[in-house]
Amino acid sequence: MLRGAMLTQSRLRAAASHAIGLEVLKRCARTLAPHGIYVMPLKGLWLQSYVYERPDERAITDVDVIVPETAYRTAERALTAAGFEARVSNVSEVALAAPDLPLPLDLHAQLFMPGAFALPSRELFARASSPVELEGARIMLPDPLDALSHLVGHIVKSRAAPDDPMRTRDLTAVVQRFGLRGGEIAARLHAAGMARAARYALSHVAHTDPVLAEALSALPRDPAGELIARACARAHTALEATPRGSRLHRATRALPGFLLERSLPVAARSLLLRAVSLSADRSHT
């Protein structure tokens, strides 16, 4: 009985987060429409609305959207003028408090920080859907292969475990909803410089999802990448048992996100760009 009640409460919270998230997205889209800027929902709200059969199958805690990088500053100014309040920002995104709504809006210029992977917003919008109606607003939807690639990259960059149940369920849900094939998934991940990230992020779910197992098998051979991905998975497990909060712990947890770039030289470049970005962020606070 208790488990059923908890499940019901969880679904109610998820349904409420979806209703609020849609309102945040609509306000954002309507604000930016006069500027000729289309927004694209990402991750949680996109999964709730376009992947899962029922929005209450997955809760969200914020509303992620992306705009073309060239329109990012215009979009940020338009939203703040409309009452959205900037709370936290870096060179590629800003978290904005939506007026009178409890879910924040995360406005992105790029899917990842500078130097990370190779999935720029111009390619994302070039492959996106035509604008679709959303109750008086118009938005664009990501190509499912790009959306899946983003989820893979986010597992790595957010320092999540490869066996995180919510994230692995998201991956399988996208594959099933759009009937994706292993070869096309592997080709997009490889083109986006995310083959090593995929070896980490898909290592667990591939045991139960034959399409994602096929995708892993279809990636170009990379013995070094396989070793790095396995080492990062072991390091994540080991770090979960260590005390949190120290700078050393945070830095060590962040390191796999760089090691899983397409090569170690690219990883070094990405790490350097991240350090420069953090320095720039601090200089503006």
SEBA-342619 format. One record per residue (C-alpha): residue number from 1; residue in one letter; x, y, z. Coordinates in steps of 0.001 Angstrom, whole numbers, plus 500000, padded with zeros to 6 digits. Layout:
N
[NUM,'a',[X,Y,Z]]
...
END
This chain:
285
[1,'m',[500000,500000,500000]]
[2,'l',[502785,502431,500971]]
[3,'r',[504716,501714,497771]]
[4,'g',[501582,502315,495694]]
[5,'a',[500922,505621,497450]]
[6,'m',[504512,506727,496880]]
[7,'l',[504239,505787,493215]]
[8,'t',[501027,507767,492882]]
[9,'q',[502642,510807,494512]]
[10,'s',[505634,510473,492199]]
[11,'r',[503380,510418,489146]]
[12,'l',[501421,513409,490412]]
[13,'r',[504643,515366,490895]]
[14,'a',[505787,514391,487404]]
[15,'a',[502454,515437,485884]]
[16,'a',[502598,518757,487717]]
[17,'s',[506178,519346,486566]]
[18,'h',[505071,518709,482977]]
[19,'a',[502197,521193,483167]]
[20,'i',[504444,523863,484685]]
[21,'g',[507270,523074,482276]]
[22,'l',[504981,523491,479265]]
[23,'e',[503889,526881,480536]]
[24,'v',[507528,527955,480959]]
[25,'l',[508292,526781,477412]]
[26,'k',[505266,528588,475946]]
[27,'r',[506177,531851,477682]]
[28,'c',[509734,531529,476423]]
[29,'a',[508634,530775,472849]]
[30,'r',[506086,533604,472779]]
[31,'t',[508645,536059,474132]]
[32,'l',[511197,535176,471467]]
[33,'a',[508792,534865,468507]]
[34,'p',[508740,538628,467739]]
[35,'h',[512538,538446,467427]]
[36,'g',[512333,535642,464868]]
[37,'i',[513911,533154,467280]]
[38,'y',[512650,529589,467527]]
[39,'v',[513377,527613,470687]]
[40,'m',[514014,523882,470869]]
[41,'p',[513155,521904,474031]]
[42,'l',[515780,519481,475277]]
[43,'k',[516110,516554,477664]]
[44,'g',[513376,516287,480310]]
[45,'l',[510518,518326,478871]]
[46,'w',[511138,516953,475374]]
[47,'l',[511151,513416,476794]]
[48,'q',[507930,514025,478721]]
[49,'s',[506142,515575,475753]]
[50,'y',[507395,513640,472734]]
[51,'v',[508927,510354,473904]]
[52,'y',[507098,508816,476851]]
[53,'e',[503488,507790,476383]]
[54,'r',[502463,509676,479513]]
[55,'p',[504118,512815,480890]]
[56,'d',[503785,511477,484431]]
[57,'e',[506318,508741,483659]]
[58,'r',[509191,511175,484176]]
[59,'a',[509580,514221,486419]]
[60,'i',[511610,517325,485571]]
[61,'t',[513206,519985,487765]]
[62,'d',[513922,522601,485083]]
[63,'v',[513128,523414,481451]]
[64,'d',[516075,523120,479069]]
[65,'v',[515855,524894,475717]]
[66,'i',[518396,525841,473074]]
[67,'v',[518407,528660,470536]]
[68,'p',[520798,529204,467619]]
[69,'e',[524108,530413,468996]]
[70,'t',[523941,533591,466902]]
[71,'a',[520614,534476,468571]]
[72,'y',[521620,533608,472130]]
[73,'r',[522382,537093,473471]]
[74,'t',[519277,538553,471832]]
[75,'a',[517198,535770,473393]]
[76,'e',[518715,536338,476833]]
[77,'r',[518017,540089,476674]]
[78,'a',[514442,539557,475452]]
[79,'l',[513689,537089,478234]]
[80,'t',[515115,539277,481003]]
[81,'a',[513140,542230,479623]]
[82,'a',[510018,540057,479846]]
[83,'g',[510590,539357,483535]]
[84,'f',[512774,536244,483504]]
[85,'e',[515495,536733,486119]]
[86,'a',[519023,535471,485460]]
[87,'r',[520350,533422,488375]]
[88,'v',[523403,531447,487214]]
[89,'s',[525259,531633,483923]]
[90,'n',[528357,530552,482043]]
[91,'v',[529586,531031,478491]]
[92,'s',[527083,528599,476969]]
[93,'e',[523944,528787,479119]]
[94,'v',[522014,530848,481635]]
[95,'a',[519496,529712,484250]]
[96,'l',[516524,532060,484396]]
[97,'a',[513747,532166,486990]]
[98,'a',[510411,532278,485178]]
[99,'p',[507950,534877,486485]]
[100,'d',[505521,533285,488973]]
[101,'l',[506491,529740,487995]]
[102,'p',[508513,527322,490174]]
[103,'l',[510589,525690,487414]]
[104,'p',[513631,527577,486070]]
[105,'l',[514394,527968,482379]]
[106,'d',[517878,526907,481263]]
[107,'l',[518659,528750,478036]]
[108,'h',[521484,527177,476017]]
[109,'a',[523617,528495,473171]]
[110,'q',[525312,525109,472746]]
[111,'l',[524552,521610,473987]]
[112,'f',[527912,521405,475753]]
[113,'m',[530625,523728,477020]]
[114,'p',[533162,525081,474481]]
[115,'g',[535496,522386,473184]]
[116,'a',[533270,519510,474267]]
[117,'f',[532307,517023,471570]]
[118,'a',[531246,518183,468085]]
[119,'l',[527511,518818,467980]]
[120,'p',[527146,522579,467365]]
[121,'s',[523774,524314,467518]]
[122,'r',[523870,525193,463801]]
[123,'e',[523869,521476,462940]]
[124,'l',[521205,520779,465538]]
[125,'f',[518843,523340,463989]]
[126,'a',[519712,522326,460425]]
[127,'r',[518494,518779,461153]]
[128,'a',[515557,519813,463347]]
[129,'s',[511877,519582,462502]]
[130,'s',[510002,522368,460785]]
[131,'p',[508426,524744,463324]]
[132,'v',[505485,523125,465111]]
[133,'e',[502556,524742,466910]]
[134,'l',[502408,524733,470699]]
[135,'e',[499248,526488,471859]]
[136,'g',[499959,529807,470208]]
[137,'a',[503731,529403,470199]]
[138,'r',[505991,527796,467612]]
[139,'i',[508958,525636,468494]]
[140,'m',[511398,523314,466725]]
[141,'l',[512041,519723,467745]]
[142,'p',[515440,517991,467669]]
[143,'d',[516278,515184,465301]]
[144,'p',[515920,512032,467460]]
[145,'l',[519501,510968,466741]]
[146,'d',[520777,514341,467936]]
[147,'a',[518547,514144,471007]]
[148,'l',[519914,510688,471819]]
[149,'s',[523487,511924,471306]]
[150,'h',[522790,514801,473681]]
[151,'l',[521541,512369,476327]]
[152,'v',[524699,510288,475927]]
[153,'g',[526911,513347,476270]]
[154,'h',[524935,514626,479226]]
[155,'i',[525481,511377,481135]]
[156,'v',[529212,511962,480764]]
[157,'k',[529294,515691,481405]]
[158,'s',[526886,515559,484355]]
[159,'r',[529105,512912,485992]]
[160,'a',[526273,510374,486102]]
[161,'a',[526829,506648,486514]]
[162,'p',[526403,504543,483373]]
[163,'d',[523820,502433,485231]]
[164,'d',[521696,505392,486400]]
[165,'p',[518166,503939,486008]]
[166,'m',[516400,507118,484894]]
[167,'r',[518997,507953,482264]]
[168,'t',[519236,504428,480880]]
[169,'r',[515434,504330,480664]]
[170,'d',[515496,507614,478739]]
[171,'l',[517918,506158,476193]]
[172,'t',[515813,503055,475603]]
[173,'a',[512623,505112,475396]]
[174,'v',[514055,507315,472621]]
[175,'v',[515252,504284,470646]]
[176,'q',[511846,502601,470883]]
[177,'r',[509751,505724,470270]]
[178,'f',[511504,506593,467002]]
[179,'g',[512517,503118,465867]]
[180,'l',[516193,504034,465735]]
[181,'r',[518716,501557,464361]]
[182,'g',[522088,500689,465813]]
[183,'g',[524102,501627,462730]]
[184,'e',[522607,505108,462427]]
[185,'i',[523062,505740,466145]]
[186,'a',[526732,504738,465926]]
[187,'a',[527283,506929,462839]]
[188,'r',[525822,510024,464527]]
[189,'l',[527725,509462,467762]]
[190,'h',[530984,508960,465883]]
[191,'a',[530401,512098,463760]]
[192,'a',[529744,514061,466952]]
[193,'g',[533037,512911,468489]]
[194,'m',[531141,510912,471099]]
[195,'a',[532208,507321,470423]]
[196,'r',[534203,507064,473658]]
[197,'a',[531424,508773,475594]]
[198,'a',[529009,506213,474153]]
[199,'r',[531212,503344,475287]]
[200,'y',[530843,504691,478819]]
[201,'a',[527205,505806,478752]]
[202,'l',[525811,502761,476946]]
[203,'s',[527884,500102,478687]]
[204,'h',[525134,499149,481127]]
[205,'v',[521980,499617,479057]]
[206,'a',[523466,497658,476138]]
[207,'h',[523021,494485,478191]]
[208,'t',[519240,494871,477984]]
[209,'d',[518727,496927,474803]]
[210,'p',[519748,495077,471607]]
[211,'v',[519645,498231,469462]]
[212,'l',[522073,500082,471721]]
[213,'a',[524231,496955,471911]]
[214,'e',[524289,496987,468112]]
[215,'a',[525235,500674,468174]]
[216,'l',[528216,499938,470415]]
[217,'s',[529326,497126,468136]]
[218,'a',[529041,499379,465081]]
[219,'l',[531365,502051,466468]]
[220,'p',[534832,502149,464854]]
[221,'r',[537363,499978,466628]]
[222,'d',[539140,501899,469393]]
[223,'p',[540980,499745,471962]]
[224,'a',[542284,502790,473826]]
[225,'g',[538789,504266,474000]]
[226,'e',[537392,501029,475375]]
[227,'l',[540048,500962,478093]]
[228,'i',[539400,504598,479009]]
[229,'a',[535623,504063,479149]]
[230,'r',[535998,501032,481434]]
[231,'a',[538465,502889,483652]]
[232,'c',[536094,505856,483928]]
[233,'a',[533226,503557,484911]]
[234,'r',[535367,501933,487624]]
[235,'a',[536566,505339,488831]]
[236,'h',[532973,506562,489116]]
[237,'t',[532055,503556,491254]]
[238,'a',[535088,504062,493475]]
[239,'l',[534443,507781,493902]]
[240,'e',[530860,507161,495024]]
[241,'a',[532310,505567,498155]]
[242,'t',[534541,508532,499018]]
[243,'p',[533612,511657,501034]]
[244,'r',[532073,514391,498896]]
[245,'g',[532523,518131,498936]]
[246,'s',[536272,518548,498647]]
[247,'r',[537825,520245,495639]]
[248,'l',[539830,517111,494912]]
[249,'h',[536675,514997,494864]]
[250,'r',[534860,517410,492534]]
[251,'a',[537837,517676,490204]]
[252,'t',[538311,513910,490080]]
[253,'r',[534636,513353,489321]]
[254,'a',[534791,515889,486486]]
[255,'l',[537862,514368,484847]]
[256,'p',[536101,511483,483001]]
[257,'g',[533988,514063,481187]]
[258,'f',[537162,515231,479485]]
[259,'l',[538907,511867,479130]]
[260,'l',[535915,510575,477154]]
[261,'e',[536381,513074,474335]]
[262,'r',[537279,511515,470972]]
[263,'s',[541037,511650,471686]]
[264,'l',[543365,512663,474498]]
[265,'p',[544634,515794,472639]]
[266,'v',[541011,516890,472205]]
[267,'a',[540439,516109,475879]]
[268,'a',[543358,518386,476840]]
[269,'r',[542000,521161,474624]]
[270,'s',[538520,520764,476105]]
[271,'l',[539924,520896,479637]]
[272,'l',[541883,524062,478815]]
[273,'l',[538827,525751,477277]]
[274,'r',[536784,524797,480335]]
[275,'a',[539378,526396,482617]]
[276,'v',[539350,529567,480502]]
[277,'s',[535539,529621,480577]]
[278,'l',[535464,529261,484373]]
[279,'s',[537995,532075,484699]]
[280,'a',[535848,534298,482461]]
[281,'d',[532754,533451,484505]]
[282,'r',[534462,534455,487748]]
[283,'s',[535726,537721,486268]]
[284,'h',[532117,538761,485554]]
[285,'t',[530701,537939,489010]]
END
